[in-house]
Amino acid sequence: MSMTDREPQALDVLDDAGRKVLFTEARTANTFADVAVADDELAMIWELARWSPSAANGQPLRVLFVRTREGKERLVGHLDEGNRAKTLSAPAVAILAYDVDFHEQMPTVFPARGDMLRAAFADRIETRESLAAYNSALQTGVFLLAVRAAGLAAGPMAGFDKAGVDEEFFAGTSWRSHLVVNIGHPGADPWFPRLPRVPVEHALAWA
């Protein structure tokens, strides 16, 4: 039988319960219950998130999980004032970053062309920065789905001093922060009212 004669591979379809957990009933949490998030739960999040697509499989996303009170107190001074209390109350916080030196991993993550890609990006810091920022944003969407898939709620926040966080946590490294995500079980009155979605007729086009 030739390749063209084979039946197309059938992929599984997510059931209604899974769609609700990941999409239709998932919300951004603003308060968190006083229930610990274990290290193995955080490890599970990464084990799911690490399968995200990225250009040339470059995988620039990096994660620092902040779990201790001391670590959160170091972080909150760099957050917008409205984000501080909920971050201190969250059982765990993920600082999502991208690695501007992601190209150093190319021989590992793209063995067929890794050495060539590493050499091609070596002297192109602006290109690496742009690619890392874009692809880590793509991976971040999958990271948030992974939090939900692990039975936890996520509270992503962009309101913080990135330069301050980088100096506090990533000084001397090639990591650059781009999002802070509170993680835990929802607390009292955790959700703002559900806001409308963009109407389909303004969001979709067909060709």
C-alpha positions as CSV (number, residue, x, y, z in Angstrom):
1,M,0.0,0.0,0.0
2,S,1.4,3.4,-0.9
3,M,1.5,6.4,1.4
4,T,-1.3,8.0,-0.7
5,D,-3.6,4.9,-0.3
6,R,-3.4,4.9,3.5
7,E,-6.4,6.1,5.6
8,P,-5.8,9.5,7.2
9,Q,-4.9,9.3,10.9
10,A,-8.0,10.0,13.1
11,L,-7.2,12.4,15.9
12,D,-9.1,12.3,19.2
13,V,-11.7,15.1,19.8
14,L,-11.7,16.7,23.3
15,D,-15.0,15.9,25.0
16,D,-17.4,18.6,26.4
17,A,-15.9,18.3,29.9
18,G,-12.4,18.9,28.6
19,R,-13.6,21.9,26.6
20,K,-15.2,23.4,29.7
21,V,-12.0,22.9,31.8
22,L,-9.7,24.4,29.2
23,F,-11.8,26.9,27.3
24,T,-15.5,27.7,27.8
25,E,-15.7,27.8,31.6
26,A,-12.1,28.7,32.4
27,R,-11.6,32.0,34.0
28,T,-8.8,34.2,35.2
29,A,-8.6,33.9,39.0
30,N,-8.3,37.0,41.2
31,T,-8.4,35.3,44.6
32,F,-7.0,32.0,45.8
33,A,-7.9,29.5,48.5
34,D,-5.4,28.8,51.2
35,V,-4.6,25.4,49.7
36,A,-1.0,24.5,48.9
37,V,0.1,23.7,45.4
38,A,2.7,20.9,45.5
39,D,5.9,20.8,43.5
40,D,4.7,17.8,41.6
41,E,1.7,19.8,40.5
42,L,3.9,22.5,39.2
43,A,6.1,19.9,37.5
44,M,3.0,18.5,35.8
45,I,2.2,21.9,34.4
46,W,5.6,22.1,32.8
47,E,5.4,18.5,31.5
48,L,2.3,19.6,29.6
49,A,3.4,23.1,28.5
50,R,6.8,21.9,27.2
51,W,5.0,20.3,24.2
52,S,3.9,23.7,22.8
53,P,4.9,24.5,19.2
54,S,7.6,27.0,18.5
55,A,9.6,28.1,15.5
56,A,12.2,25.6,14.6
57,N,11.4,23.9,17.9
58,G,13.4,26.6,19.6
59,Q,11.5,26.6,22.9
60,P,12.6,29.9,24.3
61,L,10.1,29.9,27.2
62,R,11.6,29.6,30.7
63,V,9.7,29.5,34.0
64,L,10.7,30.4,37.5
65,F,8.2,29.0,40.1
66,V,8.1,31.2,43.2
67,R,6.6,29.3,46.1
68,T,8.0,30.8,49.3
69,R,6.8,33.9,51.2
70,E,10.3,35.4,50.9
71,G,10.3,34.9,47.1
72,K,6.9,36.5,46.7
73,E,7.9,39.4,48.8
74,R,10.9,40.0,46.6
75,L,8.5,39.9,43.6
76,V,5.6,42.1,44.8
77,G,7.7,45.2,45.1
78,H,8.0,45.1,41.3
79,L,4.3,44.6,40.6
80,D,1.7,47.2,40.0
81,E,0.0,48.0,43.3
82,G,-3.3,46.4,42.3
83,N,-1.6,43.0,41.7
84,R,0.3,42.8,44.9
85,A,-2.2,41.4,47.4
86,K,-3.4,38.6,45.1
87,T,0.1,37.5,44.4
88,L,1.0,37.3,48.1
89,S,-2.2,35.2,48.6
90,A,-1.5,32.8,45.6
91,P,0.0,29.5,46.7
92,A,2.5,29.6,43.7
93,V,3.5,32.2,41.2
94,A,5.2,31.6,37.9
95,I,7.5,34.2,36.4
96,L,7.4,33.4,32.6
97,A,10.5,34.5,30.7
98,Y,12.2,34.0,27.4
99,D,15.8,33.1,26.9
100,V,17.6,35.3,24.4
101,D,20.3,32.7,24.1
102,F,17.7,30.0,23.2
103,H,19.9,29.2,20.1
104,E,22.5,27.5,22.3
105,Q,20.0,24.7,22.7
106,M,19.4,24.2,19.0
107,P,21.7,21.2,18.6
108,T,19.6,19.5,21.3
109,V,16.1,20.5,20.2
110,F,16.6,20.4,16.4
111,P,19.4,17.8,15.9
112,A,19.2,17.7,12.1
113,R,20.1,21.4,11.7
114,G,21.0,22.5,15.2
115,D,24.6,23.4,14.7
116,M,23.8,25.4,11.6
117,L,21.0,27.3,13.4
118,R,23.1,28.0,16.4
119,A,25.8,29.5,14.2
120,A,23.3,31.5,12.2
121,F,21.8,33.2,15.3
122,A,25.1,33.6,17.2
123,D,25.7,37.3,16.2
124,R,22.0,38.3,15.7
125,I,20.9,39.3,19.1
126,E,18.0,41.5,17.9
127,T,16.7,38.7,15.8
128,R,16.9,36.3,18.7
129,E,15.2,38.8,21.0
130,S,12.3,39.1,18.5
131,L,12.0,35.4,17.9
132,A,12.2,34.6,21.6
133,A,9.6,37.1,22.6
134,Y,7.1,35.9,19.9
135,N,7.6,32.2,20.5
136,S,7.5,32.4,24.2
137,A,4.2,34.2,23.9
138,L,3.0,31.3,21.8
139,Q,4.2,28.9,24.5
140,T,2.6,31.0,27.2
141,G,-0.8,30.3,25.8
142,V,-0.2,26.6,26.1
143,F,1.3,27.1,29.6
144,L,-2.0,28.7,30.8
145,L,-4.0,25.7,29.3
146,A,-1.6,23.4,31.1
147,V,-2.4,25.1,34.5
148,R,-6.1,24.5,33.8
149,A,-5.5,20.9,32.7
150,A,-3.7,20.3,36.1
151,G,-6.9,21.3,37.9
152,L,-5.7,24.7,38.9
153,A,-6.6,28.3,38.2
154,A,-4.3,30.8,36.6
155,G,-4.1,34.6,37.1
156,P,-1.8,36.0,34.4
157,M,-0.6,39.6,34.9
158,A,1.5,41.9,32.7
159,G,1.4,44.8,35.2
160,F,4.9,44.8,36.5
161,D,8.3,46.4,36.1
162,K,10.1,43.9,33.8
163,A,13.5,45.5,34.3
164,G,13.1,45.3,38.0
165,V,12.0,41.7,38.0
166,D,15.0,40.8,35.7
167,E,17.4,42.5,38.0
168,E,15.8,40.8,41.1
169,F,15.7,37.3,39.7
170,F,17.6,37.0,36.4
171,A,20.6,39.2,36.8
172,G,23.6,37.8,35.0
173,T,21.5,35.4,32.9
174,S,20.0,35.5,29.4
175,W,16.4,35.3,30.7
176,R,14.0,38.2,30.2
177,S,10.6,38.3,32.1
178,H,7.4,38.8,30.1
179,L,4.5,37.6,32.3
180,V,3.6,36.8,35.9
181,V,1.1,34.1,36.5
182,N,-0.6,33.4,39.9
183,I,-1.5,29.7,40.3
184,G,-3.7,28.0,42.8
185,H,-7.3,26.9,43.6
186,P,-9.9,29.6,43.3
187,G,-10.7,31.5,46.5
188,A,-13.7,33.5,47.6
189,D,-15.5,35.4,44.8
190,P,-12.6,34.7,42.4
191,W,-14.1,35.8,39.1
192,F,-15.0,39.1,37.6
193,P,-18.2,39.0,35.5
194,R,-17.7,37.2,32.2
195,L,-16.9,39.8,29.5
196,P,-18.3,39.4,26.0
197,R,-16.3,37.8,23.2
198,V,-15.7,39.6,19.8
199,P,-18.7,38.8,17.6
200,V,-18.0,36.0,15.1
201,E,-18.8,38.1,12.1
202,H,-16.0,40.5,13.1
203,A,-13.5,37.8,14.0
204,L,-13.7,35.3,11.2
205,A,-13.2,35.5,7.4
206,W,-13.4,32.8,4.8
207,A,-11.6,32.4,1.5
